[in-house]
Amino acid sequence: MDLQDDYYDDFMILRPDKGGWLDLFYLLFSGKVDENKAIDCPIDTVIDQSRRRWAIFVSLFLQMILLLFKKPMALLGSALEFWMNLLLENGGFGKLIRNFLQGNVAIPDKTSSNYRSSIGLLDTRVDLDKKIKPSDSKYHVSLSIMAAKLAYENEACIQTIIHNNWQMTFLGFYNCWNDFQEEYTTQAFMFCDKPVDAELVVVAFRGTEPFNASQWCTDIDFSWYEIPKVGKIHGGFMKALGLQRNSGWPEELELKDATKPFAYYAIREKLREVLDENKKAKFIVAGHSLGGALAILFPTILAVHGEDKLLDKLKGVYTFGQPRVGDEKLGEFVEEKLDRPKRRYFRIVYCNDLVPRVPYDDSALLFKHCGECLYYDSCYRGKVMSEEPNKNYFSLWTVIPKYVNAAWELIRSLFIGCVEGSDYTEGWLLRLARIVGLVIPGIPPHSPQDYVNSTRLGTALVPADESNKDK
């Protein structure tokens, strides 16, 4: 029997891999979604609301297109990364030509500490801001975005930067299995501030990789499961975190294959071990994009399992450009477990970033963000809001302002290094992305570059008594 039948009374799982184009268009004319091959749901489920069916249609359509171009996207991403790393490894285009003529071309190794992901190539900064001290209210949020950005790199690169640049202690890298996609889809790493008597442990989840069609499908997937007394949770994010095909979320999990760890269980086990060895230590969880969704769901499942001992050690959850992860009931559960009596969940959104505005928050889909939004505009001015402006992105009233703002971000990229210092200079690859923003203005703002700038140059929105000041 399927997972849904055994463990969840209410669910809706979109299956672009099972349904065909006829099933997709049938959805527009029939509310009997239980008969549609592209949707798994309880028997006799009917969606009469045409607006809701249209939203599901859009999600399935985009996923089908992405899956159609999955291999070309991956090849393009690999080629672009390899070419950029080839230039980096050889010291630029001129030296690459010279090395080629001399027969001394340095070929980049994807597993080496020098190799950079496309995210790392967009924003090449690896050092922490020395102006932000551990006693500052900005410290945790600034450290979190750098960790979330570093999560896109390979294990050797992460370990080297943690040790050499940050002078901290690397604890582990996790390449985790997805029981539904049957592949390694989730990566995270863990480090602490010092090798002995650590006071701070950081868990960082990797976000959506720009050329990974499967991960983009996860972001725009409107599937959900409902956990009783908790709420409806985005199905793709739960699967990426470690949902089990045949048992849901068991409190303890016996691994049949140690080479296929599940993110939630592997990280929880390591946290237990590290926090038991370091009695004074607390931990924070961070992530950008998809990583942000996993970052907030990790302590949520801890709460579902009654892991009060671990949650007492939770200092904060910091997410950047995080998509919505569930419904209003889930939001109430998260706020009760994480923000009472002391706020510990900080959701940061930069300007017109598209990703925090999906899945849509409306009567058709019922997805809602949890808690308040720490919002930064394109001048890095911060403001605490109940919800980011233009919450569903596609409002007609915001079309012209979005394109004007995209033009301003391109202009800003030309002189920000002169104004704020060389650390903020943007390379040609990021400027090219800014040009793409003149067509699709919600894509470039999703880059970690602007989130790093916001935490360094922007207003300190995390209250001092909820920051690292109470260490």
N, C-alpha and C positions, 0 to 999 in steps of 0.2 A: 504493500500500500504506500502511496506517496506521502511525503513529509507533510504536505498541507492537510491531508485527510486525518493524519494521526495527531498532529500537534497544533493546528490552527483552525479555528472555526470560520474565520473570516480572512480572506486574502484575495489578491488579484495580481497575477504574475504575467507580465507581457513576454511572449516568446517569439521574437522576430525570426529566430532560427527554425521554428517549426511551421509557422504560418507562411502562406504565399501571398502574392499580390491580390488574388481574388478574395482571400480572407480579410485582407486589409480593407479593401473597398466595401466588402459586405458589412463591415463594422459601421459604416456611415448610414446604412439603411435598416439595420436590425439591432435592437437592444438586447437580443438573446445572446449575450457574450459567452455563456457557457457552451454554446455550440460552435464557437469560433476557435479554429486550431491555433490562432496566434495569441490566445489568452487562456491561462489556467485559472479557474475560479470555482467556487462551490456550485453544485448542480442547481439549476433553476435561477441562477443569478441573471437579473435583467437590469439594464441601464437604459431607462427611458429618456434621460436628459441628453438631448442631442449635443449640447455644448460639451458635456463630459466625454461623450464618445468621440467628438472631434479632437479633444485634447489627447485622448488615447491614440487616435489615428495618427496625429502629428508625431507623437513619441515613437510609435512603431515604424512609421515611414522613415524618420531620421535614423533610427537604429538599423533598418534594412539597408539604407544608403551607406551608412558607415561600415557595416559588415561587408558590403559589396566591395568597398575600397580598402578593406583591412590590410591586405598584403601590399598594395601600392603605397599606402600611407606609411607602413612600417619600413618599406624599402627606401622611400624618400627620406624619412627621418634618419635612418641608418646612414644613408649616403651623405646627408647634410652634416650630421654629427661627425662622421669620419673625416670629411673634407675640412671642417673647422678645426678638428683636433690635429689633422695633418699640418695645417698652417701653424697652429699653436706649437706643436712639437718641433717644427723646423724654424721657428722664429719669424714667420711672415712669408708672404708670397715671393718676395725677392730672394730671400735665403733658400726657400724651397726650390726655386729654379736653379740656383747655384749648386745646392746639394744634389739635385737631380743630374746636373751636368757632370758633377764629380763622382756620382755613384754612391753618395752618402746620405740618401734620403732616410730620415727617421720615421718608421712606420708606427703609428699610435697603437697601443695595446688597450683594449676595452676594459681590461681588468686591472690596469695600473693606477697608481695614485695620481698620475698626471692627467688621466683621461677625464673629460668633462661632459656632462649631459647637455642637451639643448638648453635646459633651464640654467645650468651653470655657465653656459656660453652667453646667454642673454644678460645675466648679471654675474660678473666675474669676481665680485667681492667674497672673500672667505674669512676675513678678520672681523672680530667683534669690535664695536665702537668703543674705543678706549675712554671716550668722554662720559660714557654711561657706566657708572660704578655699581657694584653689587648692592649698595645701600640705596640706590636711586629707585624711584617709583617706576621708571621705564625699563628697569633691568630685565625682569622676567619676560615682558612682551617683546623686547628687543632680542633677547637670547632665543626666544621661541621662534620668531620668524627666521632667524639665521639657521636654526636647527631644522625647521620645516623646509627651507630652501636646500640645505645640505642633504636632506633625505633623498633627493633626486639622484645623488651620485652613487657610484659603486662602493663596495665595502672598503677597499683599500684607500680610496680617496677620503671617505668619511673618517676612517681611523686615523689617517695622517693629519688631517686638519684638526680633529679633536685634540690630538696629542701635541702637535707642533705649534699650531696657531692659537688654540684656545687654552692650552696647558691644563686640560681636563682629562678625565679617565674614561676611555671607551669601554663599554660593558657588553655590547653585542649587536650583531646585525641579523635581521630576520627576513628571510625570503620565504613567504608563506603561501600555502596551498589554498585553492578555492575548490570546494567539494562539488560545486555545480558546473563550473567551467572546466574542471579537471586540468588546471594549469596553475603556475605560480603567478598570482595577480597582485599580491599585497606585499609591500616592503616597509620595514620600519627599522629604527635603530635606537639604542639606549646608551646614555653616558651619565656620569656624575661629576660633581665639581672637584673632588679630590679622591685619591686612592684609599685613604684611611679616614675614618670618622666623617664620611661624606654628610653634607647637610642638604644637598639638592640633587635629585635624580630627574633626568629629562627623558621622556619617550617622544619620539617624533615619527609620524607616519608620512610616507611618500604620497604625493598628490597625483593628479592626472598628468600623464606624460603627453606632450603635445601631439605626437604622431601615433598614439596607441588608440586605435578605433574602439577596442573593447572597453577601455576605461571611459572614453567619451560616451559610449552607450550606457554605461553605468550612471553617469551624471544626468543623462536626459531620460533615463528609464523611470516610468511612473509606477512601477510595481511596488506592492507593499504586503507585509504580513501584519496582523494585529496580535500583539501579545496581551492576554487578558490583564486588566488592571494597570497596564502600562500605556498602551496606545498603538496606533498604526505606525510602522517603521518601514522606511525605504528598503525594498527587497535586495537591490543590488549592493547597497552598503553593508547590509547584514551578511550577505554571502561573502563579501570581501573580507569582513572582519573574522569570520570563522563559523558561520551558521552550518550546522550539520545536516546533510541530506536526509538521514534516517532517524535523527533524534533531536533536531532543533537546537536548543541551548542547554545541554546537560551541565550541571554544576561542575562535575569533574569529567575529564575525557582521557580515556586510555588510547594512546596512539598505536595504531597497528603498523604504521610505517613512519619511523623517526625522520625519514628524509622529506616528509610532507607535513611540516608543522602548520598549525592554524594560528593566525595572528593573536587573537584574544587569549588563547590558552598559553601559548609560548611566552608572551609578554607578561601575563599575569604571574606565571610561575617564576620568571626572573625577578619581577618586582617583589614578590614575597621574599625571595632569597636575599636580595640586596637590602631591603628595608629591615629585614630581621637582623642583618649584620650591622646595620648603621641605624641605631635606635633613634637618633636625633633627626634623621633625614626625612624630608618630604619630597613629593614628586609633582612634576607638572607634565601635561600632555599637550602636544602641539601638532599642527598640520595645516597645510595649504591645499585648497581645492578639495579633491576627493580625500586627501589626507586629513583635512579639517573635519569632514563628515565622520571619518573613522575615529578621530581624536575625541569627539563628543560622544560617540556611541560606545567607546571603550568603557568609560566610567558608568555609562547608563546600564550596560550589561553587568558590570560589577554590582550596581545597586539591585538589579533584578535577582542576582545570586546572593544578595545579603552580605556582600563583602565589606562589612562596616569597618573592620580593622584596616583594610587598605584605603577605603574612602576617607578615613580619619587622617590619613597621611597625604591626601590630595591637596596640593597648594593651589592649583589652578589649571584650567583648560583654556588654551589660546588657539583660536582658529582664524584663518585668513582666507578670504574668498571662499567660504564654505557654502555648499548648496544646502537646501532644506532637507532635513532627514526624517520628518514625520509629521503627525497631525497635532492639533491643539492639545489633545489629551497627553501625548508624549511630552509636549512642552511643559505642561503642568507637573508631570512626573520628574522631569529633569530639574526644573526650578526647585521643587521640593527637596530633592536629594542633593543638589549641588550648590544652590544659592541661599539656603536657609540653614542657620541664621546669618552666614557670611557668604558674600558673593564670591564664586570661584569659577564662573564661566564667562569668558570674554570673547565675543564674536566681533572681529575686526573686518570692516568692509571699506575698500577704496573706491571712491567715485563711481564710475559707470561700469564697473566689473559686472559682466553678465552672469557669471556662475552663481553668486549668492542669490540671484533672482529666479533660480529654477530649483526644483519643479515649481510650477506656478502656485501662488497663494490665492485661490478663489473658491467659489462654491462648488466648482466642478471637481477639483482634485483634492482639496482640503489639506494640502501641505502648509505647515506654518513653521516659522523660525522660533527658536526658544530664546527667551530673555531679551535683554536690550542689545542694541547695535552700537558699536564704537565706530563711527563713520568719519572718514577723512575725504575732503574734497581734493581737487587737482592742485590746490595750493598747499596741501597737507595741513589744512586747518581742521581740527578734530571737534566732534560733537557727539554727545551721547543721545541716542534716539531710540524710540520704541521699535522702529523699522527703518531700513534704508530708504531714501527717496526713490520714487519710480519702482516700487517693489517688484513688479512683474516685467520691467524693462521695456515693453513694447507700447507704452502709452504714446499716443499721437502727439500729445502736448510736449513731449520731451525729445522729439526727433531732431529738431533744429539745434537745441542746446547740446545734445550729445555730439553732433558733428562739429559744432563750434569748439567744444571742449577737446575733441580728438585733434583738431588743428592746433589748439593751444599746447597740448601735450607734445606734439611734434616740434613746435617752436621751442618749447621749454627744454627739450632734449639737446638742443644746440648750444644752450648757454648755462645749464644748471651746474656743469662742472666748473665753470669760471666763477659762479656766484657762491657755491657751497663747498668747493674744493674738488680735487682730483678723484676722490672716493666716489663722487656722484656723476662723473663723466659717463655718458652712454655711448656704447660702441655702435658700429654701423649695422650690426645684426638687429639690435633693439630698435634703432631708428627705422630700419626696414619694417619691423613689426608696427611701429607707429604709423607708417604710411599705410599699412593694411588697415589700421584703425580708421582711416579716412573713408573706408568702405564699410567695415564692420566695427563700429566704435566700442563695442563691449569686449573685444578680445584682448588688445594690448593692456588694458588696465588690470587684467587678471594676472599679469606677470608678477613674480615676487619682488621685482625691482621697486615698484611703487609702494609695496607693503613695507619693505625695508626702510625706504625713505620716510614713510609715514611714522614709523616707530622711532626714528632717529630725529627727524626735523619737526614732526608734528607735536600737537598738544599732548601732554601726558593725561590720558583719559582714565587710567587705572588709579583709583584712590590710593593714597600713600599707605593707609592702614591695611590695604588688601594686597600690597605689593611685597617686595622683598625687604622692606624696611623693618619688618618685625623680626628679622633674623636675630 
